[in-house]
Amino acid sequence: MAKAGQTKASDKVLAKALAKMLEPGDKAPAFKLPKNGGGTVSLADFKSKTLVLYFYPKDDTSGCTREAIDISAAERAFKAAGAAVVGVSQDNLASHDKFKTKHRLKVILASDEETKTAAAYGIWVEKSMYGRHYMGMERASFLIDGKGEIREIWRRVKVPGHVAEVLAAAKAL
C-alpha cells in the first residue's frame, strides 16, 4: 500500500475490499503489532479484558497529541473501569517512542506501518485535503469486550470530549 500522502488506484480497491464496515456486535479483527518499548501487542493479549483500540493519523500532530494526552490523563479511570487502551498509527516505533517520551504518555502505542490492521478495521480510507486525494488513517475508536466483540465504535472522531465519552462507555460494560 502507498504511504500516507500517496494514493494508488490499487490501494483504493484493496482498502474497499478489506474494509467491511464493522458494526457493534461484530467480532473484532485479530491483530498483532509491534509496540513502543519493544515486543508486540495483540487482541489475544486482552482476552477477558475490555480494550479501547484507538486509531489516529500521526504522532506529534496537534489533534493526535491532544487525544493521547487526554487518554493518558484518564489512565487510572480506564484501569478502574477494567479497560486497557492501545493507540495505533502508521508511524514507526522510533516515532512512537519519541512521541511517548516527549509528552509523557502512558498509553501503549502500536505501529501499523503496513496498514493491514487499519484496513481490517475499515479505517484506512481515502482522504482529501486542499483538493488532493490520498490514503490515510481515519481517527476512530473501538470498544472491545473481553470476548472480542466490538461493543461501540466511534468514527471520524473529534477530540474534544471523546475520551470522556469512551470512558463512560467502558464503565457501562
Buried (B, 14 or more C-beta within 10 A) or exposed (E): BBEBEEBEEEBBEBBEEBBEEBEEEBEBBEBEBBBBEEEEBBBEBBEEEBBBBBBBBBBEEEBBBBBBBBBBEBBEBBEEBEBBBBBBBBBEBEBBBBBBEEBEBBBBBBBBBEBBBBBBBBBBBBBEEEEEEBBBBBBBBBBBBEEBEBBBBBBEBEBEEBBEEBBEBBBEB
